[in-house]
Amino acid sequence: MTAVTCGPPRSEEALRTALAMGADEAVRLDDAGLSEGAAVAQALAELIRPMAPDVLLAGLFAIDSGAGAVALQVAERLGLPHVSAAVGLKLEADGGGGRLAVVERDAEGDTDTVAVPLPALITAQQGLNEPRYPSLPGIMKAKRKPLRRVDIAELGLPAERLTPLTERTDISLPPPRAAGRRLAGSPAEQAAELVRLLRTEAKLFP
């Protein structure tokens, strides 16, 4: 099992934790010069391609930006089927000599069950498993396990393939919430007033 991340030197702390929890080795791709998800996905795909993994497990979304596109873009670049928001996962034979990932995925309060052939990429939703705490022996062993550092230049990618596809032009806080309002009158009058306010003030519909 190999743990992979694209990030600055401080991200090695997470890789060491993964090693202490049972990963065999880790790789950190230095993110110097990468500022956008599509470029990160391109670099990660090139890093992972020669590893030829059977199963790629990734987080559902980034905790800093809230975006959830990098892992799925990696799958697309590697030509792999992918399933997002997994809350259950089993590996089974497909009856023809191959293997399937049978994934139970979160579907906005409900669940879907999807089967995809391996190799495949799966993003994990909270509840997929209960991560073990690193044991003291595991922490000690993690210090001796290989942690490889890869520079972007080592991937040999042309500059145009790392060019950002999106640009952030502005970022701002949401407007402050207004105080609540209590509607008077009978239920019918309250409903009529609510519809009027949604139309004239909230502009939710014409």
Phi, psi and omega in degrees: 000131181240129176264132184230140173215159172241114184182181179284176182305328182294341179289349178294337177299318178293323179294321178296323176296318178298320178295320179292335181272357175131350177297148182275326180206168182218153179225129174247120174271119181295126185271014180304124179089352179259122184232007187214148189302319183295321179292319177298317179298319179298315180294317179296321180298318180292326178292319186279331187311309182290345178288335179048057182287152174281321181226129173250120176253132181223164175288158182289319179205163180283137183281344180273312183260343183078003179284152181228039188248339188299310183299318182291327175291326175299314179300317180298319181290333178269356180070033183255144169293153181216152177226135182253161174058047181286132174244358176204144184211129174226144175255126184225158174286146181264002179087352180239019181096351178258188180228152180240149166258117177261112191245128169264120186240148178289134181227066177054057177095347175241183178227145173244151173245124185232139175244129179230147178287149176272148003286152182207162175247136182227130174261139190263129171268156176303131182109352178297320176202174178249102184301139178285152173280138177298130177278163179299315176300323179296320179296320179292319179294327182300330181292340182257353180281150183291134174231105185266140178248129184239129176274147180306321183298333181292341182283341178070025180278136173297148184303324184294336180281349177252010179286130179302141178265346178230160180223132175275118182263337182197153174216136183209161177283151176293156180295150179298145180287137177282159178294151179293161181229134178263128181266134181263169175101186180288166177306319180295319179293321178296319180296318180296319179292322178297316178298318180297316181293321179295327180280316189269327183258310181282340180056039181281336177203157183288000000 
